[in-house]
Amino acid sequence: MAQTLDIERWDLECEFNNTDHRTDLNGVDRLIVRRGQPFTISLYLRSGSFQPGVSSLSFVAETGPHPSEQYGTKASFGLSPDIDTSRWSAAVTSPPGDMVALAICSAPNAPIGRYRLAMGQSKIDFILLFNPWCPADDVYMDDEKSLDEYVLSQDGIIFRGSHKFPQPTPWNFGQFESGVLDICLRILDSNPKYLRNPGKDSSGRRNPIYVSRVLSAMVNCNDDKGVLLGKWSGGYDGGVSPFLWRGSVEILRNWDSEACQPVRFGQCWVFAAVACTVSRALGIPCRVVTNFLSAHDTNSNLTIERYIDENGELIQSRDMIWNFHCWIENWMTRPDLKADFNGWQVSDPTPQEKSEGVYCCGPIPVKAIKEGELTFKYDAPFVFAEVNADVVTFMKKKDGSTSKVTTATVIGQKISTKKVGSDAREDITHLYKYPEGSDEEREAFKKANHQNKLLQQLQDGGLHLTIKVTSDMRKGCDFDVFAVVTNNTQSEKMCRLVFGSCAESYNGTLGENCGFKDLLNVGLAPGAERQVPLRLNYSKYGSHLTEDNLIRLAALLVDYSTKEAMLAVRHIVLENPEIKVRILGEPKENRRLAAEITLQNPLPEPLENCCFSIEGANLTGGDVLSQRLSSPVGPGEDAKAKIYFTPTHFGLRKLVVDFDSNKLCHVKGYRNVIIGK
């Protein structure tokens, strides 16, 4: 007759299990394990000993507020001779005695979240996460270096700027910092689907497709108690500039401590970075991706229609071209789609358009975008347009008539992410698009019914217009930019050239004029080339720049003989000064170090209210450490600070630095530090 084991106490072996399951950076004071992988518990018996074939123990694992076997949120099982990693199972791995070593394994498709496990009369709590190391898990990734980067790495690089000048921005994801995992689980429990039907939502957490779609909605607050409120214009009163953030930890903690009130404010790279933190924390491999010259197609016709006036100035419309736009890719299988669409899936938490009535986007396979499979779930047409939309420009004249303007804007360029194991940029455009003009590209456009692109034949009208810049475009300097006009025809040409510049935000919103010239009689002999300079002076552009440091250059050329107009546009990014970081002391665990930080003022005016801030996963205790300078920093002078910090864990870490002042805002820098044991 079976005898139930009489358990007096137990040891969850948190340090061993968490290390084995690669969750030890969350701490080893509680049990955090991954699905489909056994973990070990030591049971100490009050009386008797374990006897194979005689002793018995029943188990019930439950998650969510209404556990049910039908929903997969409750599993009942007993002792087996051996562990079965394909389902919930338990087996004794020790010889007979009063200490029983028990191996327990969850199903590889069990819902993630908080669990209570009843063992006879005893109950234990643990957290279950996705397991990208388990071949039977939908998020399985078969490459150790990629797993180190996309699941375990707590910092990274996000690319901003322009396609001609991608700028690396360091970011502290901090997914293993104290309290962050609990906040990520609270995000899942705050989503409207959970509030409507918690049993069904908890069941849905077995599926990374479902979880990543929930996260895409919950990182923005447009329909729910989400994490971040976006703001793209009109100042940041009542919150902080999106450029202030150095990492996700402070944002998530602010949301949690303020009773799930949205944190003010975010823009696309902040939304994407926070979504990346939450995905990695839950065990879904994730990376932040930047698409340069990204289309926001509001009416789903795969065309961005732009209007300019007779001076070449842009008339704003709902369809926008963002200088860059960031989203995330999550790694998972897609059993809901036909074969070959597993792997990276686009998910976009920035609130742009509604999907199924909610501000969320994705997941959609990257391969579906490349192949033009626009009927696939979720939101393929919107993402396809972001990387492939056609741009058509019209001139609105004073008499109300419009005419088409020749322009050469290619949407979706230099699609970028951080390289595995390095801070370099990896160009992944080829994963989203076939080479321009290739047969495969034509096939994808046919499938997507992208008629405009199929009909396009590049016409060479004989006149050619480009904008050239110098390499020395630093904030605080005066410099020239050039409109270059070439006459490839056999006849002399007389043209009007309007060459203007204005400050702009990365999402395409235009600011004040930074320099302008209108030449009514530009004469060109056959085969001739003419360079027209435009001087940009700091005294003019300095006060107009946004924190993006972007200036839009636009040259409009009108051929008097044919009345044809052509437009050339270029976006330039003014370089911020470099932040130099020196580490003083021997970098070892629990040993106090100092960061000596220097920045030279490049502006012809003093900087006031200067402040340096640092943060880094396992370096600054999950906090932001700041030092304010007591006096202004004059032109050409160095701003200097020394900030002390104590690393808590060995390994390669990124110390992220921010400098802020009244005239030079949120300059970012970083230093990689190898912490010894």
N, C-alpha and C positions, 0 to 999 in steps of 0.2 A: 504493500500500500504506500502511495506517495506521501512524503512528509514535507510540509512547507518549512522552508528555512526560517529560523528564529533570529532575525537581524537585531543586534544591539546598536551598532553604529556603522558608519561607512566613511570612506575617504574617496572623494571624487577625483583624486590624482590630477588636480587642475593644471599643475605645472607641466607634468608629462603629457597630458592629453592636449592642452592648448598648444604646446610646442609641436607635437606630432601633427596637429591639424592646422598649423601655421596661423594661429590666432593669438599667440602669446604676447604680441605687441599691444593687444587690448588689455593686458594684465593677466595675472594668474590667480586672482582671488575668487574667480567663479568659472564655471564650466562653459566654454564656448567651442562648439565642434561643427564640423562640416558634414553634409549629408552623404550617405553611401560609403562612409569610412568608419571602421570600428573605433570605439573608445573604451577605456578600462576603468572599472570601479572596484575598489577593495571593500568587501563586506566582512564585518567582524561579528561572529555569531554569539548570541547570549548563551546558548546551550547546544549540545550536539555538534555534529560536523557534517560537511557535505559528502553525500554518498551517491556516486553516479548511478543513475537508473532508479534511485529511491527518492532522493531529495527533489523537491519541486519549488518553483517560484513563478508566479504569474506577473505579467507586466502590462500596464496600460499607459501609452504615451498620448498626450493631448496638447493641442494648441488652439488658441482663439477662445472667445467667450462661449461658443455653443459647439463643443467638439462633437463630431459625428463620424462614424465609419463611412457613411455614404459620401460625405464631403471629403474624406481623406484626412480629416483633422483629428482623428482618433484611431489608434492602432492597438489591438490587443494581441499579445503573443506570450509564449512560454519559453522555457529553456529548450535549446536544441543541442544535439551533439557537437555541431560546428556552426560557426557564423555564416549566414547567407547574406552577402552584401547587396543582393537584389531586392531585399525587403527588410522590414523591421525584424530583428532577430537578436537573440542573446545566447551566450554559451559560457560555460565555466572553463577557464584556461589553467587553473591551478590544481595540484594534487589534492586528495581528500584532506580535510583539516578544518580548524575553526576559523581560519581566514580564507575567504573565497575571492579569487580574482575573477571578475566578471567582465566579459567583453560584450558590448552592446553596439548594434549598428542600426542606423536609420535607413529607410528606403532612399534611393538616390533621387526619387521624385517627390519626396515628402515636402509639404509646405515649410518654408523657412519661418523663423520667428521664435518667440518664447515658448518653451515647453515645460510641462510638468510630467514627470515619469513616476508612476506608482509601481513599487516593487513589493508585492504583498501589502502589508500595512504601512510601509515606509514610502516617503515621497521625496523626490529630488527635483530641482529646477535646473534647466540649462537653456542655452540659446543655440539654435541650429541655423547654419548659413549655407548658401550655395557652395558647391565644391568643384572648382574648375580643374582640380587634379584627378577627379574621378571620371573614368571613361563613360560611365552610365549616366552622368549628370548632363543636362542640356547645355550647360555652360562650359563643358570640358574643352580645354585648350592643351594641345600636345606640344608644348615648347617651354622649357623651364625658364629661359631668359625672358620670353614674352610674359610669362606669369609673374616673374619678379617685377617687371615694368608695369603691367596693366592691373595687377591685383595688390602686390605688396609694396610698391614704391609709394612713399607718402608725399613726394614732391614732384614737380615737373616743370615744363616750359610750355607756355601758350603763345602762339604767334599772332601779332597784331600789326598795325602799320598799313602798308600798301603792298600790292603784288610786286612792285619794283623793288621794294625795300621792306621785306618781312622782318618785324622786330620781335625778338624773343623776350617774353615777360615771365619771370619766375613765379611759381605758385606753390603754396604749401597746402596740399590736399588734406593731410593730417587725419586720415580715416581711422587710425588706431589711437588717436589722442583720447585722454580720459573723458568719458561721457558721450563721445561721438556716436558709438554704435547704438546706445540707448536712444539718442535723438533720432537716428535714422529709423529705428523701429517705431518711434512716436510719429514720425512723418507718415509711415504706412497706416498707423492707427488713426490718423487725423484726416485721411482721404475720404471724400464724400461716399465712395462705394462701400467703405467699411462702415461708415455711420448709418448708411441705409440698410445694409445686410452684412453684419460682421461675420457670420458663418460662411457665407459665400465668398466674401473677400479673403478671409483667412485661407480658404481652400484654393483660391486663385494664386496664392503666393508660392505654390509649387512650380509655377510657370514663369520663367524669366521674361517672356514676352509681356505678360500681364503686369509684372512688377515694374518693368522699365517704362511701360505706358503710364502707370500710376505716378511714377517718379517724374516723368516729363510734365505731368499736370501739376504735381505738388511742389516742384521747385519754384514755380511762379505762383502768385496768389490771386490770379484773375478770377477763378471760380470757386475758391476754397480757402482753407486756412493755410495756404502755402507759405514757403519760406521767404521769398524775395518779391519786392515791388520794383518794377522796372520804371526808369525815367530817362528820357532821351533829350529833354529840352527844358529851358526855363529855370535853371538853377536847382539846387538841392536842399532848399530850406526844409526843415523838419526831418532831415536825415543826413547821410553823408554821401559824398561823391563816389560813384562806382570805382573810380580810380584809386581810392584810398585802400581798398582791400588788398591784402597780401596773400590771403589764404581763406579756406572755407571754415576753419574751426570757429573763429570769432562770429561769423555769420550764423552758423548753426546754433551756437550757444546763446546768441542774442535772441534768436527765434524761440528757443526752448525756455529761456528765463523770462521772456515777455509774454507767456501764456499763448504762444503760437500767433502772435501778432506779426505781420510781415516786416522783414528788415528792409529799411530804406537806405540805399537804392542799389539796384543791379542793372547791368547791361549784359549783352550776349555772352561775353567771356566769363562773367561772374556766374550767370545761370548755368553755363556748361560746366564750369569748374566745380560748383557745388553738386551738380548731378553726378559728376565723376567721383567725387568723394563718397557720396551715398552708395553708388553702384559698387565701388571697390570695397566699401565697408561690409556690404551684404554678400560679397563674393562673386559679383559679376565682373569679368574683365572689361575694362573701360579705358578709352582714351579721348582726349579733347582734340577736335579737328577744326581747322580754320579754312574757310572758303573765301578766297579773295575775289573781289568784284562779284558779289552775291546778289542775285535778283530777288526782290520781294514782289511776286506776281499776285496782285489782289483779285484779279478776275479770271484766273485760271485759263488764259488764252495763250500761255507760253510766250507772250510778247510784252516787253516793257516799252510803253509809249512815252516818249519824252518830248516836251515842248520848250523851245527857246524863243526869246524875242529877237528883234533885229540887231541887238547888240551882243547876241550870243549868250545872254544870261538865261539861266534855267528857270522855267516857271514850274514851281513845285506841284507834284501830282501824288496820288496815293501809291501808284507803282513806284518803287524806289530801287536804286542800285546801291547796296551797302559796300563801302570800301573793303570791308571784310565782315564775315559773320561766323560765329563759333557755334558748334553743336558737339554732341558726343557720339561715339560709336560704342555699342555694347556687343560682346561676343556671345553668340548662342546658336543653337540649331533652330530651324523653322519647320517643324513637322506639319504646320498648317499650310505650307506652300509646297510646290513641286520640288523635286530633288535639285541640288546644286545651289540653293539660296541660303545655306547655312553660313556662319561666320559673322563678319562685322555687319551690324545693323545701325542705321542712323536713327538717333532719337534727339529731339530738339526741345529743350525746356523753355526757350525764350518765347514769350507769348506774342505770336504774330497773327495767325489765323486760327479759327476754331476747327476742331476735328471731332465729329460726332457730338457737337454741341459744347465741347470743352476746349480750352486753350491748352492743347498738347500736340505733339507731332511725333509719329513713329510708334514702334520701330519698323523700319523698312530696310530690306537688305540692300547694301551698297551695290551688289551685283544687279539688283532689279533696276536701279537708276541707270547703270551702265548699259543694260540691255533694253531700256525703254519699256519695261513691263509696268505700265502705269495702273493696272487693275489690281496689283498686289497690295496687301495690307502692310502698313498703314500709311496713308498720306503721300503716296508716291508722286502724284502730279506736282505737289508743292515743292518737294525736295528736287525733283527733276528740273523744275523751272529755276530753282536757286543756282544750279550749275550749268544750265543749257539755254535759258531764255534768250530770245532774239531781242535786240535793241533797235527800235525805230525812232528816229528823231525828226520832228517837224518844226518849221519856223512859223510862228504866228505873227502876221504883219499888222501894221497899224490899221489897215483897211478891213481887217477881220479875216482876210484870206490866209490859208496855210499852204506851205510847200515843203516837200521832203528834203532833208539835209543828209548828205553823205557823211557817215561816221563809221569808225571801226572799233567799237567796243566789244570785246569778247568776254562773255560772262563765264564765271567759274574757272579761275586761274590759280595756279600754284596751291592746290589743295594740300594743306600741310598738317603734320603732327610731329611730335617729338620722336626722335629715333630711339629704338630699344637700346638701353644701356649707354646712352650718350645724350648730351644736350643739343646735338645738331638737329637741323630740320630735315624731316623725311618728306619728300614730295610724293603724295599718293593720288595725284590727279588721274593716273592711268587706271586706278581702281574704280573711278566714277565715270570715265569717258574714254571712248576710243580715240585714236589720233584724228585730228581735224582733217576732214576731206577723205577719210578712209571708207572703204565699202562697208565695214562693220558699223561705222558711225551712221552711214545712210540707212542701214537696216534698223538700227536702234531708233532713229528719227521716224522711220516709216511706222514702226510698231507704236511709237508714242504719238503718231499723227501730228508731227511737228512740221506742218506744211511750210511755214516761213523759211525755216532753215533748208528745207529740200529745194525750194525755188531759188535760193540765193545763188547768184553768180556774181563774183566780185567784179565790178566794173571799174576799169581804170580810165578815169576821165581826162588823164593827161596832166592835170595839176595835182601836186602831192603836198600834203600839209602834215607836219609833225611838230612835237614840242621836245626840245632837248634841255637837259639840266646839267649842272656841274655836280661834282661829288661833294663839294664843300657847302652843304646846306645845314648849318648848325643853328640852333635857337640862339638868338642874340646877334647873329651876323647879318650884314647886308650882302646880297648876292644877286646875280643875273640869271634869268631863265630866257630861253630863246624859242621863238616860233620860226620854223624853217619851211620856206615855200620853195618848191621845185617845179619848173615848167618843163614837162616832158613832151610838149606839143611842138609842131613846126612853125607856129605863129606867135607873134608877140602877144602878151596878155597884160591887161590892166585890171587890177583887183582892189577890192576894199578888204583890209585886214583889221579885225577887232581882236585885241589880245588882252585878256583880263585875268584877275586872280581874286580869290576870296577865301576866307577861312571856312572850314567845313568840319562837321562831325563825321565820325566813321560811318554813320548810317545814311549819309548823303544829304543831311540837312545843311543848307548853306548859311554862312554868316556874312560879315561885313566885307566890303571891297578892300583889298590889300595892294592894289596897283592896277592901272588900266591905261591902254592907249588905243586910239582909233585912227588908223592910217587910211585915208580915202583914195590915195593914188599910189598903189604899189605896182610898179612896172617891172615886167620880167621878159627878157629876150628869150627866144627859143633855146631850150637846154639850160637856162640860167637857174641859179639857186640864190635865195636871199635869206639871210638870218636877221631877224628883228628881235633885239633884246628888250626885256622888261626888267627894270630894277625893282627888287623887293627889299625895302628898308625896314629894319626892326622898329624904327620909330613909328612906322605905319602899321605893320602887321602884328607887332608885339601885343597890343591891347585887345586885338580881335581873335587871337588864337583860342581854340578850345583846348581842353586837356588832351585831345587826340593829337595835337601838334600837326594837324593836316591843313594844307592849302590846296585848293582846286585851281588848276590852270586851265583856261579854255581859250582856244584860238578859233575864230570864225573867219573863213575866207569866202568872199563872194566874187565870182567871175562876171564882170560887167557884160561881156559879149554873149554869154550863154545864160546868164541869170542863175547859174547853178551855185549852190552853197555847200561848203564842207566844214565839218567841225572836228577839231582834235582836242581831246581832254587828257589831262594827266594829273594825278594826285601825288603831291610830294609830302613826305614826312620830315619834319625838322628834328634833327638828332638832339636828344638831351645829353648833358655831360655824363661821363662815366663815373660811377660810384666805385671807389677803391676800398676793399675790405681786407684788413690784415688780422689774422688770428694770433693772439698772444697767449702763450702757455702751452702745455702739452695736452693735446686733445685726447682725453680719456674719460670713460664713464665716471659720472659723479665728481668730476674735478672742475673747479671754477675756471672759466676762460674769459678773455676779453676780446671783443671785436673793436678794432680801431678803424673808424670809418671816415673817409675823406671825399669831398666833392668840391670841385673848383667852380666858382660862380662865372658862367660864360656871358652874362648879360652886362650891358653898359650901365647898370644901375644896381643899387644895393638890394640884397635879399633880407627881408624881415620875417619875424615869427618862424625861424628855421627850426625844424624838428626831424631827427632821425628815429626810425622805428625798426625793430628786428623781430622776426619770428621764424621758427623752424621746428619741424616734427622731431620730437625727442631731444630738442636742444633748449627750448625756452619754456619748458613745462606747460606747453599748450597756451601760453600767454603771449601778448604783444608787449615787448619791452621798449620804452621810448625815452629819448633824452632831448630836451628843448634847449636851444642855444640862447645864451643870455643877451648877446649883442648882435646887431646886423652884420652881414657879410658883404664887404664891398666888391666892386667889379674886379675880377681876376683873383680875388682872395679865396682861400680854402675854408669851407665849412668843415669842422672836425668834431668827432664825438668818440667817446670810449664807453661801450655798453658791456656789462658783465652778464654772463649766462653760464648755466651748468648743464651739460649734456647728461641724459639719463640712460642712453642705450647706444651700444657700439654700432659701427657700420658707416656707410657713406650717407651723409646728410647734407641738406641744402639750407644755408642760412639766408633768408630772404630779407632784403633791406629796402626801406622806403625813405625818401627825403621829401619833405614838404616845406613850402614857404609861401609868401604872399605872391611872388612873381614866377616862381618855378615850382610847379605842383606835381606831387606824386611821381617823382623820378624813382625807377626801380633798379635794383642791382642784386647780386647774390654772390655767395662764395660757397663752393662745395668743400665740405670738411669731412675727413675720415676720422671717426672717433674710435680709439682703441679700447680694448677690454680693461 
